Amino acid sequence: MVTMPMAFVVGKFADRYGYRQFIIAGCLTAFLAMLTAAFSTQLWQFFLTQGVLQGACIGLILPVAMSFPAQWFRCRRGLATGIVIAGSSFGGGAGSLMAQQLLNRLGLRYTLIFYSFYHLFLMTLAVFMLQDRPHPHSARFTKAPIQWWDSTLFRKPLFWSVAIATLFVVFGYLPPYFYIQLYTMEKLPDLNPALYAVPAAVMNFSAAAGRTAIGLLADRIGVVNAFFVSVLISGCMQLLFWNFATSFPAIICFSILVGFFGAAFLSMTSVIGAKLFGVQNLATLSGILLLFNMPGNAAGSPLAGAIFSASGGNWHAAITFSGMCSVVGAFCILYARFKMEPRVFAIY
């Protein structure tokens, strides 16, 4: 609930004052959130550190990180953005495996302290690699006042096609990550406990590969086409594969496929924005589109869990809800696709 409104505000300020300082602010906030969580002992303290502070960190970084590659790349924009966003998936996969081992050996407090300084080191390296390249007609050069509400954008059906697509996709994107471990534990109660975390880690590593590979595919077949195909396959994988995966190899195979195809939409959102609306105020547009992620981020997984509970522990109901959200999101983008390029097999 903190991340998306902040991403909207940060997008506006970043287009006006520059990207790099918001990345630095986000990195410092992330370090502070992790370090203070290490010394938290009550629920409200964890709420502030890992809820408010961590949400603020993501809100500071995400719209800028999504927009940075578009400043430097045009022909290979999808690949570049995919590689950048893939880092979050790779870090999530490696982090989940590392955290499990560190928690067993060090406990929660010292694991969080280790992570704080480990992240600070990596983030410091990342900051020194960043360089701004603003568009000549951006608000930074024109010195135009910040326009908080662009009513013309919200009157464009093209915008709503993209916005509603991202809204539905997030509802179908998160449940596999949240529930694959619980699903594995219920379906395979005799499995070695050390293996329960493997599907989620595999899903994250596969997402890193998928964001890069589908970013490359987007440069070849068109970013809107790639968005539609990857999201549709992700939804179908949930409906037709996860619904019937009852063995460990099947669950791992599903994790690879849904991670590969399902996570790519996030890296393509800003590329679609640049394709349809230009790069002059891309951080602003990325921040606005991230607002449409907020309902899915806040309620997608809880809603799937509520459906699971209300159906008496029926996994098919929760999985079908998640998969159908992805399928609906995929078809919502087709208005923008055929509005801009009516030919079925065109690159767009």
Secondary structure, 3 states (H helix, E strand, C coil): CCHHHHHHHHHHHHHHHCCHHHHHHHHHHHHHHHHHHHCCCCHHHHHHHHHHHHHHHHHHHHHHHHHHHHHHCCCCHHHHHHHHHHHHHHHHHHHHHHHHHHHHHHCHHHHHHHHHHHHHHHHHHHHHCCCCCCCCCCHHHHCCCCCCCCHHHHCCHHHHHHHHHHHHHHHHHCHHHHHHHHHHHHHCCCCCHHHCCHHHHHHHHHHHHHHHHHHHHHHHHCHHHHHHHHHHHHHHHHHHCHHHCCCHHHHHHHHHHHHHHHCHHHHHHHHHHHHHHCCCCHHHHHHHHHHCCHHHHHHHHHHHHHHHHHCCCCHHHHHHHHHHHHHHHHHHCHHHHHHHCCCCCCCC
